[in-house]
Amino acid sequence: MLIRQLPLRSRLVTALNGGRPKWTTIEHLLADIWAVLVKLLGDPDKVPENIDHPVRAEMAANEKSEHKRALKERYLKRKSDRRRS
């Protein structure tokens, strides 16, 4: 069974996400709309220049660390395969 195919609100996915349910596509889109509205309608003196999707930085960091982990795993597998040869 692939964990990526589990429902976003499942207990396992929630547990793997630090106890928080994963966001659905609709929730991500709503967060993007919120960021755009804050930029457009907010007071320019009070709205930070870099306001963005509330969890985008966390998502990018998680994606980067997962990519690094996968690369390391592939490297170690190739290394162990070479030793066996």
PyMOL Python script that loads the backbone (N, CA, C, O; Angstrom):
from pymol import cmd

cmd.read_pdbstr("""\
ATOM      1  N   MET A   1       0.853  -1.179   0.000  1.00  0.00           N
ATOM      2  CA  MET A   1       0.000   0.000   0.000  1.00  0.00           C
ATOM      3  C   MET A   1       0.896   1.239   0.000  1.00  0.00           C
ATOM      4  O   MET A   1       1.898   1.303   0.713  1.00  0.00           O
ATOM      5  N   LEU A   2       0.522   2.189  -0.792  1.00  0.00           N
ATOM      6  CA  LEU A   2       1.267   3.440  -0.867  1.00  0.00           C
ATOM      7  C   LEU A   2       0.650   4.466   0.077  1.00  0.00           C
ATOM      8  O   LEU A   2      -0.557   4.706   0.050  1.00  0.00           O
ATOM      9  N   ILE A   3       1.483   5.059   0.898  1.00  0.00           N
ATOM     10  CA  ILE A   3       0.989   6.051   1.852  1.00  0.00           C
ATOM     11  C   ILE A   3       0.478   7.284   1.129  1.00  0.00           C
ATOM     12  O   ILE A   3      -0.442   7.947   1.609  1.00  0.00           O
ATOM     13  N   ARG A   4       1.060   7.601  -0.018  1.00  0.00           N
ATOM     14  CA  ARG A   4       0.632   8.795  -0.756  1.00  0.00           C
ATOM     15  C   ARG A   4      -0.810   8.688  -1.249  1.00  0.00           C
ATOM     16  O   ARG A   4      -1.428   9.704  -1.569  1.00  0.00           O
ATOM     17  N   GLN A   5      -1.348   7.485  -1.312  1.00  0.00           N
ATOM     18  CA  GLN A   5      -2.711   7.302  -1.802  1.00  0.00           C
ATOM     19  C   GLN A   5      -3.742   7.257  -0.680  1.00  0.00           C
ATOM     20  O   GLN A   5      -4.938   7.130  -0.943  1.00  0.00           O
ATOM     21  N   LEU A   6      -3.297   7.357   0.550  1.00  0.00           N
ATOM     22  CA  LEU A   6      -4.235   7.371   1.670  1.00  0.00           C
ATOM     23  C   LEU A   6      -5.005   8.689   1.685  1.00  0.00           C
ATOM     24  O   LEU A   6      -4.499   9.710   1.220  1.00  0.00           O
ATOM     25  N   PRO A   7      -6.228   8.668   2.219  1.00  0.00           N
ATOM     26  CA  PRO A   7      -6.972   9.923   2.344  1.00  0.00           C
ATOM     27  C   PRO A   7      -6.209  10.917   3.222  1.00  0.00           C
ATOM     28  O   PRO A   7      -5.564  10.529   4.196  1.00  0.00           O
ATOM     29  N   LEU A   8      -6.288  12.194   2.869  1.00  0.00           N
ATOM     30  CA  LEU A   8      -5.550  13.227   3.601  1.00  0.00           C
ATOM     31  C   LEU A   8      -5.974  13.333   5.061  1.00  0.00           C
ATOM     32  O   LEU A   8      -5.189  13.777   5.899  1.00  0.00           O
ATOM     33  N   ARG A   9      -7.186  12.937   5.374  1.00  0.00           N
ATOM     34  CA  ARG A   9      -7.695  13.037   6.747  1.00  0.00           C
ATOM     35  C   ARG A   9      -7.512  11.732   7.525  1.00  0.00           C
ATOM     36  O   ARG A   9      -8.012  11.617   8.644  1.00  0.00           O
ATOM     37  N   SER A  10      -6.808  10.749   6.960  1.00  0.00           N
ATOM     38  CA  SER A  10      -6.625   9.477   7.665  1.00  0.00           C
ATOM     39  C   SER A  10      -5.732   9.677   8.882  1.00  0.00           C
ATOM     40  O   SER A  10      -4.941  10.619   8.937  1.00  0.00           O
ATOM     41  N   ARG A  11      -5.864   8.792   9.846  1.00  0.00           N
ATOM     42  CA  ARG A  11      -5.080   8.906  11.081  1.00  0.00           C
ATOM     43  C   ARG A  11      -3.594   8.735  10.818  1.00  0.00           C
ATOM     44  O   ARG A  11      -2.776   9.409  11.444  1.00  0.00           O
ATOM     45  N   LEU A  12      -3.228   7.840   9.896  1.00  0.00           N
ATOM     46  CA  LEU A  12      -1.810   7.621   9.609  1.00  0.00           C
ATOM     47  C   LEU A  12      -1.185   8.861   8.978  1.00  0.00           C
ATOM     48  O   LEU A  12      -0.096   9.275   9.374  1.00  0.00           O
ATOM     49  N   VAL A  13      -1.860   9.451   8.007  1.00  0.00           N
ATOM     50  CA  VAL A  13      -1.336  10.659   7.362  1.00  0.00           C
ATOM     51  C   VAL A  13      -1.228  11.786   8.383  1.00  0.00           C
ATOM     52  O   VAL A  13      -0.247  12.529   8.391  1.00  0.00           O
ATOM     53  N   THR A  14      -2.232  11.912   9.238  1.00  0.00           N
ATOM     54  CA  THR A  14      -2.204  12.936  10.282  1.00  0.00           C
ATOM     55  C   THR A  14      -1.035  12.704  11.239  1.00  0.00           C
ATOM     56  O   THR A  14      -0.343  13.649  11.616  1.00  0.00           O
ATOM     57  N   ALA A  15      -0.816  11.459  11.629  1.00  0.00           N
ATOM     58  CA  ALA A  15       0.293  11.142  12.537  1.00  0.00           C
ATOM     59  C   ALA A  15       1.639  11.440  11.888  1.00  0.00           C
ATOM     60  O   ALA A  15       2.546  11.944  12.551  1.00  0.00           O
ATOM     61  N   LEU A  16       1.778  11.138  10.613  1.00  0.00           N
ATOM     62  CA  LEU A  16       3.032  11.390   9.911  1.00  0.00           C
ATOM     63  C   LEU A  16       3.265  12.876   9.662  1.00  0.00           C
ATOM     64  O   LEU A  16       4.387  13.289   9.366  1.00  0.00           O
ATOM     65  N   ASN A  17       2.210  13.680   9.781  1.00  0.00           N
ATOM     66  CA  ASN A  17       2.308  15.117   9.544  1.00  0.00           C
ATOM     67  C   ASN A  17       2.338  15.888  10.867  1.00  0.00           C
ATOM     68  O   ASN A  17       1.856  17.019  10.940  1.00  0.00           O
ATOM     69  N   GLY A  18       2.895  15.284  11.892  1.00  0.00           N
ATOM     70  CA  GLY A  18       3.027  15.975  13.176  1.00  0.00           C
ATOM     71  C   GLY A  18       1.717  16.189  13.905  1.00  0.00           C
ATOM     72  O   GLY A  18       1.591  17.139  14.678  1.00  0.00           O
ATOM     73  N   GLY A  19       0.734  15.323  13.676  1.00  0.00           N
ATOM     74  CA  GLY A  19      -0.544  15.433  14.365  1.00  0.00           C
ATOM     75  C   GLY A  19      -1.538  16.371  13.707  1.00  0.00           C
ATOM     76  O   GLY A  19      -2.646  16.558  14.210  1.00  0.00           O
ATOM     77  N   ARG A  20      -1.150  16.964  12.581  1.00  0.00           N
ATOM     78  CA  ARG A  20      -2.061  17.865  11.860  1.00  0.00           C
ATOM     79  C   ARG A  20      -2.491  17.194  10.561  1.00  0.00           C
ATOM     80  O   ARG A  20      -1.658  16.602   9.874  1.00  0.00           O
ATOM     81  N   PRO A  21      -3.776  17.274  10.209  1.00  0.00           N
ATOM     82  CA  PRO A  21      -4.183  16.702   8.922  1.00  0.00           C
ATOM     83  C   PRO A  21      -3.555  17.480   7.768  1.00  0.00           C
ATOM     84  O   PRO A  21      -3.359  18.691   7.864  1.00  0.00           O
ATOM     85  N   LYS A  22      -3.244  16.790   6.692  1.00  0.00           N
ATOM     86  CA  LYS A  22      -2.677  17.461   5.512  1.00  0.00           C
ATOM     87  C   LYS A  22      -3.740  18.345   4.882  1.00  0.00           C
ATOM     88  O   LYS A  22      -4.937  18.077   4.989  1.00  0.00           O
ATOM     89  N   TRP A  23      -3.288  19.397   4.229  1.00  0.00           N
ATOM     90  CA  TRP A  23      -4.211  20.291   3.545  1.00  0.00           C
ATOM     91  C   TRP A  23      -4.667  19.671   2.237  1.00  0.00           C
ATOM     92  O   TRP A  23      -3.902  18.984   1.560  1.00  0.00           O
ATOM     93  N   THR A  24      -5.925  19.922   1.890  1.00  0.00           N
ATOM     94  CA  THR A  24      -6.447  19.499   0.595  1.00  0.00           C
ATOM     95  C   THR A  24      -6.091  20.562  -0.437  1.00  0.00           C
ATOM     96  O   THR A  24      -5.607  21.639  -0.090  1.00  0.00           O
ATOM     97  N   THR A  25      -6.334  20.253  -1.694  1.00  0.00           N
ATOM     98  CA  THR A  25      -6.076  21.211  -2.771  1.00  0.00           C
ATOM     99  C   THR A  25      -6.886  22.485  -2.556  1.00  0.00           C
ATOM    100  O   THR A  25      -6.389  23.588  -2.782  1.00  0.00           O
ATOM    101  N   ILE A  26      -8.125  22.332  -2.124  1.00  0.00           N
ATOM    102  CA  ILE A  26      -8.990  23.494  -1.898  1.00  0.00           C
ATOM    103  C   ILE A  26      -8.414  24.386  -0.797  1.00  0.00           C
ATOM    104  O   ILE A  26      -8.439  25.612  -0.914  1.00  0.00           O
ATOM    105  N   GLU A  27      -7.902  23.785   0.255  1.00  0.00           N
ATOM    106  CA  GLU A  27      -7.322  24.578   1.345  1.00  0.00           C
ATOM    107  C   GLU A  27      -6.074  25.332   0.886  1.00  0.00           C
ATOM    108  O   GLU A  27      -5.846  26.467   1.306  1.00  0.00           O
ATOM    109  N   HIS A  28      -5.272  24.711   0.033  1.00  0.00           N
ATOM    110  CA  HIS A  28      -4.102  25.407  -0.515  1.00  0.00           C
ATOM    111  C   HIS A  28      -4.534  26.574  -1.403  1.00  0.00           C
ATOM    112  O   HIS A  28      -3.950  27.656  -1.337  1.00  0.00           O
ATOM    113  N   LEU A  29      -5.550  26.355  -2.227  1.00  0.00           N
ATOM    114  CA  LEU A  29      -6.041  27.436  -3.094  1.00  0.00           C
ATOM    115  C   LEU A  29      -6.617  28.584  -2.266  1.00  0.00           C
ATOM    116  O   LEU A  29      -6.387  29.752  -2.580  1.00  0.00           O
ATOM    117  N   LEU A  30      -7.360  28.258  -1.219  1.00  0.00           N
ATOM    118  CA  LEU A  30      -7.909  29.307  -0.352  1.00  0.00           C
ATOM    119  C   LEU A  30      -6.799  30.107   0.328  1.00  0.00           C
ATOM    120  O   LEU A  30      -6.918  31.322   0.485  1.00  0.00           O
ATOM    121  N   ALA A  31      -5.738  29.442   0.727  1.00  0.00           N
ATOM    122  CA  ALA A  31      -4.606  30.149   1.342  1.00  0.00           C
ATOM    123  C   ALA A  31      -3.941  31.077   0.333  1.00  0.00           C
ATOM    124  O   ALA A  31      -3.530  32.182   0.688  1.00  0.00           O
ATOM    125  N   ASP A  32      -3.831  30.641  -0.924  1.00  0.00           N
ATOM    126  CA  ASP A  32      -3.265  31.507  -1.964  1.00  0.00           C
ATOM    127  C   ASP A  32      -4.159  32.723  -2.210  1.00  0.00           C
ATOM    128  O   ASP A  32      -3.670  33.841  -2.366  1.00  0.00           O
ATOM    129  N   ILE A  33      -5.471  32.494  -2.242  1.00  0.00           N
ATOM    130  CA  ILE A  33      -6.414  33.607  -2.426  1.00  0.00           C
ATOM    131  C   ILE A  33      -6.308  34.576  -1.249  1.00  0.00           C
ATOM    132  O   ILE A  33      -6.323  35.791  -1.441  1.00  0.00           O
ATOM    133  N   TRP A  34      -6.200  34.036  -0.026  1.00  0.00           N
ATOM    134  CA  TRP A  34      -6.040  34.881   1.161  1.00  0.00           C
ATOM    135  C   TRP A  34      -4.804  35.767   1.026  1.00  0.00           C
ATOM    136  O   TRP A  34      -4.865  36.964   1.306  1.00  0.00           O
ATOM    137  N   ALA A  35      -3.687  35.187   0.600  1.00  0.00           N
ATOM    138  CA  ALA A  35      -2.446  35.960   0.477  1.00  0.00           C
ATOM    139  C   ALA A  35      -2.600  37.070  -0.556  1.00  0.00           C
ATOM    140  O   ALA A  35      -2.132  38.189  -0.347  1.00  0.00           O
ATOM    141  N   VAL A  36      -3.256  36.759  -1.668  1.00  0.00           N
ATOM    142  CA  VAL A  36      -3.461  37.772  -2.713  1.00  0.00           C
ATOM    143  C   VAL A  36      -4.357  38.894  -2.196  1.00  0.00           C
ATOM    144  O   VAL A  36      -4.071  40.070  -2.422  1.00  0.00           O
ATOM    145  N   LEU A  37      -5.444  38.536  -1.500  1.00  0.00           N
ATOM    146  CA  LEU A  37      -6.355  39.557  -0.976  1.00  0.00           C
ATOM    147  C   LEU A  37      -5.670  40.446   0.064  1.00  0.00           C
ATOM    148  O   LEU A  37      -5.899  41.655   0.091  1.00  0.00           O
ATOM    149  N   VAL A  38      -4.847  39.864   0.903  1.00  0.00           N
ATOM    150  CA  VAL A  38      -4.125  40.668   1.897  1.00  0.00           C
ATOM    151  C   VAL A  38      -3.206  41.656   1.193  1.00  0.00           C
ATOM    152  O   VAL A  38      -3.108  42.813   1.602  1.00  0.00           O
ATOM    153  N   LYS A  39      -2.531  41.207   0.133  1.00  0.00           N
ATOM    154  CA  LYS A  39      -1.636  42.106  -0.616  1.00  0.00           C
ATOM    155  C   LYS A  39      -2.418  43.227  -1.292  1.00  0.00           C
ATOM    156  O   LYS A  39      -1.984  44.379  -1.297  1.00  0.00           O
ATOM    157  N   LEU A  40      -3.578  42.883  -1.866  1.00  0.00           N
ATOM    158  CA  LEU A  40      -4.358  43.877  -2.608  1.00  0.00           C
ATOM    159  C   LEU A  40      -5.109  44.849  -1.700  1.00  0.00           C
ATOM    160  O   LEU A  40      -5.146  46.051  -1.965  1.00  0.00           O
ATOM    161  N   LEU A  41      -5.702  44.327  -0.637  1.00  0.00           N
ATOM    162  CA  LEU A  41      -6.606  45.140   0.172  1.00  0.00           C
ATOM    163  C   LEU A  41      -5.997  45.628   1.485  1.00  0.00           C
ATOM    164  O   LEU A  41      -6.563  46.495   2.149  1.00  0.00           O
ATOM    165  N   GLY A  42      -4.862  45.080   1.852  1.00  0.00           N
ATOM    166  CA  GLY A  42      -4.246  45.455   3.124  1.00  0.00           C
ATOM    167  C   GLY A  42      -3.573  46.814   3.050  1.00  0.00           C
ATOM    168  O   GLY A  42      -3.267  47.321   1.971  1.00  0.00           O
ATOM    169  N   ASP A  43      -3.353  47.385   4.211  1.00  0.00           N
ATOM    170  CA  ASP A  43      -2.642  48.656   4.323  1.00  0.00           C
ATOM    171  C   ASP A  43      -1.185  48.433   3.913  1.00  0.00           C
ATOM    172  O   ASP A  43      -0.485  47.648   4.553  1.00  0.00           O
ATOM    173  N   PRO A  44      -0.715  49.108   2.858  1.00  0.00           N
ATOM    174  CA  PRO A  44       0.656  48.881   2.369  1.00  0.00           C
ATOM    175  C   PRO A  44       1.728  49.111   3.430  1.00  0.00           C
ATOM    176  O   PRO A  44       2.807  48.521   3.357  1.00  0.00           O
ATOM    177  N   ASP A  45       1.443  49.960   4.410  1.00  0.00           N
ATOM    178  CA  ASP A  45       2.426  50.220   5.464  1.00  0.00           C
ATOM    179  C   ASP A  45       2.496  49.080   6.490  1.00  0.00           C
ATOM    180  O   ASP A  45       3.506  48.916   7.174  1.00  0.00           O
ATOM    181  N   LYS A  46       1.413  48.293   6.591  1.00  0.00           N
ATOM    182  CA  LYS A  46       1.357  47.240   7.605  1.00  0.00           C
ATOM    183  C   LYS A  46       1.567  45.836   7.040  1.00  0.00           C
ATOM    184  O   LYS A  46       1.968  44.929   7.770  1.00  0.00           O
ATOM    185  N   VAL A  47       1.300  45.652   5.752  1.00  0.00           N
ATOM    186  CA  VAL A  47       1.426  44.317   5.152  1.00  0.00           C
ATOM    187  C   VAL A  47       2.886  44.064   4.793  1.00  0.00           C
ATOM    188  O   VAL A  47       3.491  44.858   4.073  1.00  0.00           O
ATOM    189  N   PRO A  48       3.458  42.969   5.286  1.00  0.00           N
ATOM    190  CA  PRO A  48       4.851  42.667   4.939  1.00  0.00           C
ATOM    191  C   PRO A  48       5.007  42.437   3.436  1.00  0.00           C
ATOM    192  O   PRO A  48       4.086  41.957   2.775  1.00  0.00           O
ATOM    193  N   GLU A  49       6.159  42.777   2.913  1.00  0.00           N
ATOM    194  CA  GLU A  49       6.439  42.633   1.480  1.00  0.00           C
ATOM    195  C   GLU A  49       6.403  41.172   1.049  1.00  0.00           C
ATOM    196  O   GLU A  49       5.980  40.859  -0.064  1.00  0.00           O
ATOM    197  N   ASN A  50       6.843  40.285   1.925  1.00  0.00           N
ATOM    198  CA  ASN A  50       6.996  38.887   1.547  1.00  0.00           C
ATOM    199  C   ASN A  50       5.856  37.988   2.020  1.00  0.00           C
ATOM    200  O   ASN A  50       6.061  36.785   2.179  1.00  0.00           O
ATOM    201  N   ILE A  51       4.664  38.534   2.248  1.00  0.00           N
ATOM    202  CA  ILE A  51       3.542  37.716   2.715  1.00  0.00           C
ATOM    203  C   ILE A  51       3.206  36.681   1.639  1.00  0.00           C
ATOM    204  O   ILE A  51       3.162  36.994   0.449  1.00  0.00           O
ATOM    205  N   ASP A  52       2.972  35.456   2.077  1.00  0.00           N
ATOM    206  CA  ASP A  52       2.726  34.371   1.133  1.00  0.00           C
ATOM    207  C   ASP A  52       1.811  33.341   1.787  1.00  0.00           C
ATOM    208  O   ASP A  52       1.370  33.505   2.925  1.00  0.00           O
ATOM    209  N   HIS A  53       1.546  32.302   1.055  1.00  0.00           N
ATOM    210  CA  HIS A  53       0.800  31.144   1.519  1.00  0.00           C
ATOM    211  C   HIS A  53       1.337  30.772   2.900  1.00  0.00           C
ATOM    212  O   HIS A  53       2.552  30.643   3.054  1.00  0.00           O
ATOM    213  N   PRO A  54       0.483  30.595   3.910  1.00  0.00           N
ATOM    214  CA  PRO A  54       0.945  30.421   5.285  1.00  0.00           C
ATOM    215  C   PRO A  54       1.919  29.259   5.519  1.00  0.00           C
ATOM    216  O   PRO A  54       2.747  29.334   6.427  1.00  0.00           O
ATOM    217  N   VAL A  55       1.837  28.205   4.732  1.00  0.00           N
ATOM    218  CA  VAL A  55       2.719  27.058   4.974  1.00  0.00           C
ATOM    219  C   VAL A  55       3.648  26.755   3.802  1.00  0.00           C
ATOM    220  O   VAL A  55       4.265  25.690   3.763  1.00  0.00           O
ATOM    221  N   ARG A  56       3.753  27.675   2.852  1.00  0.00           N
ATOM    222  CA  ARG A  56       4.582  27.408   1.670  1.00  0.00           C
ATOM    223  C   ARG A  56       6.053  27.187   2.031  1.00  0.00           C
ATOM    224  O   ARG A  56       6.694  26.294   1.478  1.00  0.00           O
ATOM    225  N   ALA A  57       6.586  27.979   2.938  1.00  0.00           N
ATOM    226  CA  ALA A  57       7.996  27.816   3.326  1.00  0.00           C
ATOM    227  C   ALA A  57       8.216  26.447   3.963  1.00  0.00           C
ATOM    228  O   ALA A  57       9.213  25.781   3.686  1.00  0.00           O
ATOM    229  N   GLU A  58       7.288  26.035   4.810  1.00  0.00           N
ATOM    230  CA  GLU A  58       7.395  24.715   5.443  1.00  0.00           C
ATOM    231  C   GLU A  58       7.292  23.609   4.396  1.00  0.00           C
ATOM    232  O   GLU A  58       8.031  22.625   4.451  1.00  0.00           O
ATOM    233  N   MET A  59       6.371  23.774   3.441  1.00  0.00           N
ATOM    234  CA  MET A  59       6.218  22.774   2.379  1.00  0.00           C
ATOM    235  C   MET A  59       7.491  22.672   1.549  1.00  0.00           C
ATOM    236  O   MET A  59       7.934  21.571   1.225  1.00  0.00           O
ATOM    237  N   ALA A  60       8.072  23.796   1.208  1.00  0.00           N
ATOM    238  CA  ALA A  60       9.299  23.795   0.402  1.00  0.00           C
ATOM    239  C   ALA A  60      10.448  23.152   1.169  1.00  0.00           C
ATOM    240  O   ALA A  60      11.235  22.398   0.596  1.00  0.00           O
ATOM    241  N   ALA A  61      10.548  23.444   2.455  1.00  0.00           N
ATOM    242  CA  ALA A  61      11.616  22.846   3.264  1.00  0.00           C
ATOM    243  C   ALA A  61      11.440  21.335   3.371  1.00  0.00           C
ATOM    244  O   ALA A  61      12.411  20.584   3.276  1.00  0.00           O
ATOM    245  N   ASN A  62      10.199  20.890   3.569  1.00  0.00           N
ATOM    246  CA  ASN A  62       9.936  19.452   3.647  1.00  0.00           C
ATOM    247  C   ASN A  62      10.247  18.763   2.326  1.00  0.00           C
ATOM    248  O   ASN A  62      10.824  17.676   2.303  1.00  0.00           O
ATOM    249  N   GLU A  63       9.861  19.405   1.228  1.00  0.00           N
ATOM    250  CA  GLU A  63      10.127  18.836  -0.093  1.00  0.00           C
ATOM    251  C   GLU A  63      11.629  18.732  -0.344  1.00  0.00           C
ATOM    252  O   GLU A  63      12.105  17.734  -0.886  1.00  0.00           O
ATOM    253  N   LYS A  64      12.367  19.758   0.048  1.00  0.00           N
ATOM    254  CA  LYS A  64      13.817  19.756  -0.150  1.00  0.00           C
ATOM    255  C   LYS A  64      14.478  18.659   0.683  1.00  0.00           C
ATOM    256  O   LYS A  64      15.353  17.947   0.189  1.00  0.00           O
ATOM    257  N   SER A  65      14.063  18.521   1.942  1.00  0.00           N
ATOM    258  CA  SER A  65      14.667  17.491   2.791  1.00  0.00           C
ATOM    259  C   SER A  65      14.302  16.093   2.303  1.00  0.00           C
ATOM    260  O   SER A  65      15.123  15.180   2.386  1.00  0.00           O
ATOM    261  N   GLU A  66      13.088  15.912   1.798  1.00  0.00           N
ATOM    262  CA  GLU A  66      12.686  14.616   1.241  1.00  0.00           C
ATOM    263  C   GLU A  66      13.509  14.289   0.000  1.00  0.00           C
ATOM    264  O   GLU A  66      13.911  13.143  -0.203  1.00  0.00           O
ATOM    265  N   HIS A  67      13.756  15.297  -0.824  1.00  0.00           N
ATOM    266  CA  HIS A  67      14.575  15.099  -2.024  1.00  0.00           C
ATOM    267  C   HIS A  67      15.998  14.695  -1.639  1.00  0.00           C
ATOM    268  O   HIS A  67      16.572  13.781  -2.232  1.00  0.00           O
ATOM    269  N   LYS A  68      16.561  15.377  -0.647  1.00  0.00           N
ATOM    270  CA  LYS A  68      17.913  15.039  -0.178  1.00  0.00           C
ATOM    271  C   LYS A  68      17.955  13.620   0.384  1.00  0.00           C
ATOM    272  O   LYS A  68      18.903  12.875   0.135  1.00  0.00           O
ATOM    273  N   ARG A  69      16.924  13.251   1.142  1.00  0.00           N
ATOM    274  CA  ARG A  69      16.865  11.914   1.713  1.00  0.00           C
ATOM    275  C   ARG A  69      16.814  10.855   0.618  1.00  0.00           C
ATOM    276  O   ARG A  69      17.490   9.831   0.709  1.00  0.00           O
ATOM    277  N   ALA A  70      16.007  11.101  -0.425  1.00  0.00           N
ATOM    278  CA  ALA A  70      15.900  10.154  -1.535  1.00  0.00           C
ATOM    279  C   ALA A  70      17.226  10.032  -2.281  1.00  0.00           C
ATOM    280  O   ALA A  70      17.625   8.931  -2.660  1.00  0.00           O
ATOM    281  N   LEU A  71      17.908  11.156  -2.492  1.00  0.00           N
ATOM    282  CA  LEU A  71      19.214  11.111  -3.159  1.00  0.00           C
ATOM    283  C   LEU A  71      20.219  10.309  -2.341  1.00  0.00           C
ATOM    284  O   LEU A  71      20.968   9.498  -2.886  1.00  0.00           O
ATOM    285  N   LYS A  72      20.230  10.537  -1.042  1.00  0.00           N
ATOM    286  CA  LYS A  72      21.157   9.813  -0.170  1.00  0.00           C
ATOM    287  C   LYS A  72      20.848   8.318  -0.195  1.00  0.00           C
ATOM    288  O   LYS A  72      21.756   7.488  -0.236  1.00  0.00           O
ATOM    289  N   GLU A  73      19.571   7.988  -0.169  1.00  0.00           N
ATOM    290  CA  GLU A  73      19.165   6.583  -0.208  1.00  0.00           C
ATOM    291  C   GLU A  73      19.622   5.913  -1.507  1.00  0.00           C
ATOM    292  O   GLU A  73      20.124   4.789  -1.483  1.00  0.00           O
ATOM    293  N   ARG A  74      19.448   6.602  -2.636  1.00  0.00           N
ATOM    294  CA  ARG A  74      19.902   6.049  -3.923  1.00  0.00           C
ATOM    295  C   ARG A  74      21.413   5.880  -3.938  1.00  0.00           C
ATOM    296  O   ARG A  74      21.922   4.868  -4.421  1.00  0.00           O
ATOM    297  N   TYR A  75      22.133   6.868  -3.409  1.00  0.00           N
ATOM    298  CA  TYR A  75      23.591   6.800  -3.364  1.00  0.00           C
ATOM    299  C   TYR A  75      24.046   5.597  -2.537  1.00  0.00           C
ATOM    300  O   TYR A  75      24.915   4.838  -2.966  1.00  0.00           O
ATOM    301  N   LEU A  76      23.458   5.427  -1.352  1.00  0.00           N
ATOM    302  CA  LEU A  76      23.849   4.321  -0.487  1.00  0.00           C
ATOM    303  C   LEU A  76      23.511   2.971  -1.111  1.00  0.00           C
ATOM    304  O   LEU A  76      24.253   2.004  -0.942  1.00  0.00           O
ATOM    305  N   LYS A  77      22.396   2.903  -1.830  1.00  0.00           N
ATOM    306  CA  LYS A  77      22.028   1.656  -2.510  1.00  0.00           C
ATOM    307  C   LYS A  77      23.035   1.338  -3.606  1.00  0.00           C
ATOM    308  O   LYS A  77      23.481   0.197  -3.720  1.00  0.00           O
ATOM    309  N   ARG A  78      23.402   2.337  -4.417  1.00  0.00           N
ATOM    310  CA  ARG A  78      24.405   2.114  -5.470  1.00  0.00           C
ATOM    311  C   ARG A  78      25.731   1.688  -4.862  1.00  0.00           C
ATOM    312  O   ARG A  78      26.403   0.794  -5.376  1.00  0.00           O
ATOM    313  N   LYS A  79      26.101   2.333  -3.767  1.00  0.00           N
ATOM    314  CA  LYS A  79      27.366   2.021  -3.107  1.00  0.00           C
ATOM    315  C   LYS A  79      27.370   0.577  -2.599  1.00  0.00           C
ATOM    316  O   LYS A  79      28.361  -0.134  -2.763  1.00  0.00           O
ATOM    317  N   SER A  80      26.272   0.142  -1.987  1.00  0.00           N
ATOM    318  CA  SER A  80      26.212  -1.232  -1.480  1.00  0.00           C
ATOM    319  C   SER A  80      26.151  -2.239  -2.625  1.00  0.00           C
ATOM    320  O   SER A  80      26.689  -3.340  -2.506  1.00  0.00           O
ATOM    321  N   ASP A  81      25.500  -1.874  -3.740  1.00  0.00           N
ATOM    322  CA  ASP A  81      25.456  -2.760  -4.911  1.00  0.00           C
ATOM    323  C   ASP A  81      26.844  -2.942  -5.504  1.00  0.00           C
ATOM    324  O   ASP A  81      27.184  -4.036  -5.954  1.00  0.00           O
ATOM    325  N   ARG A  82      27.646  -1.892  -5.512  1.00  0.00           N
ATOM    326  CA  ARG A  82      29.012  -1.979  -6.048  1.00  0.00           C
ATOM    327  C   ARG A  82      29.882  -2.880  -5.181  1.00  0.00           C
ATOM    328  O   ARG A  82      30.716  -3.626  -5.693  1.00  0.00           O
ATOM    329  N   ARG A  83      29.687  -2.809  -3.884  1.00  0.00           N
ATOM    330  CA  ARG A  83      30.484  -3.642  -2.978  1.00  0.00           C
ATOM    331  C   ARG A  83      30.168  -5.126  -3.165  1.00  0.00           C
ATOM    332  O   ARG A  83      31.043  -5.980  -3.019  1.00  0.00           O
ATOM    333  N   ARG A  84      28.920  -5.418  -3.487  1.00  0.00           N
ATOM    334  CA  ARG A  84      28.509  -6.811  -3.683  1.00  0.00           C
ATOM    335  C   ARG A  84      29.042  -7.382  -4.990  1.00  0.00           C
ATOM    336  O   ARG A  84      29.212  -8.593  -5.126  1.00  0.00           O
ATOM    337  N   SER A  85      29.305  -6.500  -5.949  1.00  0.00           N
ATOM    338  CA  SER A  85      29.759  -6.957  -7.270  1.00  0.00           C
ATOM    339  C   SER A  85      31.194  -7.394  -7.278  1.00  0.00           C
ATOM    340  O   SER A  85      31.709  -7.801  -8.319  1.00  0.00           O
TER     341      SER A  85
END
""", "prot")
cmd.dss("prot")
cmd.show_as("cartoon", "prot")
cmd.util.cbc("prot")
cmd.orient("prot")
